[in-house]
Amino acid sequence: MTEPAWKPDYTERADRFWAEYQKTLGVTDRMGQALGVDPLTGKIWFGTSILDMMDQHKTMQQVSPLFYLRAGRRSCDRVGSCRC
């Protein structure tokens, strides 16, 4: 399988999915936790670190890009998908 390329609209979509999640469910109990947003499906992965989320992603045999953030912070990192 080839790794999907990051497309310009993925960042906007991931931001939108994350904003919707925060409005609906809140994040008070997840402050500072690492999270990854799949810009294709809107699925949000939570973990203690980016590596933790990458492991979860791989275990679930997901091949999609993830947009990484920390709950409560605006700084972000984008890391390509994990191939299984």
PAFI-331500 format. One record per residue (C-alpha): x, y, z; residue in three letters. Coordinates in Angstrom, 2 decimals. Each point is the difference from the previous one (the first is absolute). Layout:
N
+---------+---------+---------+--------+
:       X :       Y :       Z : residu :
+---------+---------+---------+--------+
:       X :       Y :       Z :    ALA :
...
+---------+---------+---------+--------+
***
This chain:
84
+---------+---------+---------+--------+
:       X :       Y :       Z : residu :
+---------+---------+---------+--------+
:    0.00 :    0.00 :    0.00 :    MET :
:    1.21 :    3.47 :   -0.72 :    THR :
:   -0.15 :    2.74 :    2.58 :    GLU :
:   -2.61 :    2.64 :   -0.81 :    PRO :
:    1.44 :    3.41 :   -0.78 :    ALA :
:   -0.98 :    2.94 :    2.23 :    TRP :
:   -2.32 :    2.30 :   -1.91 :    LYS :
:   -0.43 :    3.71 :    0.77 :    PRO :
:   -3.63 :   -0.35 :    1.06 :    ASP :
:    0.83 :   -2.75 :    2.56 :    TYR :
:    1.19 :    2.57 :    2.53 :    THR :
:   -3.23 :    1.99 :   -0.27 :    GLU :
:   -2.12 :   -3.16 :    0.23 :    ARG :
:    1.91 :   -1.29 :    3.04 :    ALA :
:   -0.41 :    3.38 :    1.72 :    ASP :
:   -3.72 :   -0.07 :   -0.73 :    ARG :
:   -0.43 :   -3.57 :    1.37 :    PHE :
:    1.93 :    0.94 :    3.15 :    TRP :
:   -2.08 :    3.16 :    0.53 :    ALA :
:   -3.23 :   -2.01 :   -0.36 :    GLU :
:    1.26 :   -2.60 :    2.49 :    TYR :
:    0.85 :    2.70 :    2.55 :    GLN :
:   -3.44 :    1.63 :   -0.33 :    LYS :
:   -1.81 :   -3.32 :    0.32 :    THR :
:    1.99 :   -1.87 :    2.63 :    LEU :
:    2.38 :    2.49 :    1.61 :    GLY :
:    3.63 :   -0.69 :    0.82 :    VAL :
:    0.46 :    1.11 :    3.60 :    THR :
:    0.96 :   -3.51 :    1.09 :    ASP :
:    2.43 :   -0.38 :   -2.94 :    ARG :
:    2.02 :    3.23 :    0.36 :    MET :
:    3.62 :   -0.51 :   -1.03 :    GLY :
:   -0.69 :   -3.43 :   -1.48 :    GLN :
:    1.29 :   -0.76 :   -3.48 :    ALA :
:   -2.59 :   -0.55 :   -2.70 :    LEU :
:   -0.10 :   -0.86 :   -3.66 :    GLY :
:   -2.80 :    0.97 :   -2.36 :    VAL :
:   -0.65 :   -2.00 :   -3.15 :    ASP :
:   -0.97 :    2.68 :   -2.55 :    PRO :
:   -1.74 :   -2.57 :   -2.21 :    LEU :
:   -2.36 :   -1.55 :    2.58 :    THR :
:    0.01 :    2.44 :    2.92 :    GLY :
:    1.08 :   -2.76 :    2.41 :    LYS :
:    1.98 :    1.36 :    2.93 :    ILE :
:    2.68 :   -2.09 :    1.66 :    TRP :
:    1.16 :    0.87 :    3.54 :    PHE :
:    3.21 :   -1.14 :    1.65 :    GLY :
:    2.87 :    0.94 :    2.22 :    THR :
:    2.25 :    0.81 :   -2.96 :    SER :
:    0.09 :    0.09 :   -3.77 :    ILE :
:    1.73 :   -3.38 :    0.03 :    LEU :
:   -2.83 :   -1.43 :    2.10 :    ASP :
:   -2.56 :    1.17 :   -2.54 :    MET :
:    2.08 :   -1.31 :   -2.89 :    MET :
:    0.06 :   -3.41 :    1.71 :    ASP :
:   -3.79 :    0.08 :    0.48 :    GLN :
:   -0.44 :    1.01 :   -3.63 :    HIS :
:    2.23 :   -2.82 :   -1.16 :    LYS :
:   -1.72 :   -2.56 :    2.26 :    THR :
:   -3.36 :    0.96 :   -1.50 :    MET :
:    1.60 :   -0.46 :   -3.45 :    GLN :
:   -0.82 :    3.55 :   -1.03 :    GLN :
:    1.78 :    1.52 :   -2.97 :    VAL :
:   -0.87 :    3.66 :    0.05 :    SER :
:    1.72 :    3.25 :    0.88 :    PRO :
:   -0.31 :    1.41 :    3.51 :    LEU :
:    0.18 :    3.63 :    1.13 :    PHE :
:    1.59 :    0.16 :    3.46 :    TYR :
:   -0.84 :    2.47 :    2.78 :    LEU :
:    0.04 :    0.30 :    3.77 :    ARG :
:   -3.36 :    0.62 :    1.63 :    ALA :
:   -0.15 :    3.56 :    1.27 :    GLY :
:    2.87 :    1.24 :   -2.19 :    ARG :
:   -0.01 :    1.41 :   -3.48 :    ARG :
:    3.41 :   -1.34 :   -0.96 :    SER :
:   -0.17 :   -2.93 :   -2.35 :    CYS :
:    2.05 :   -2.46 :   -1.97 :    ASP :
:   -0.97 :   -1.94 :   -3.06 :    ARG :
:    1.52 :   -3.40 :   -0.41 :    VAL :
:   -0.75 :   -2.24 :   -2.96 :    GLY :
:   -1.99 :   -3.16 :    0.28 :    SER :
:    1.17 :   -3.21 :    1.58 :    CYS :
:    0.22 :   -2.96 :   -2.31 :    ARG :
:   -0.84 :   -3.39 :    1.45 :    CYS :
+---------+---------+---------+--------+
***
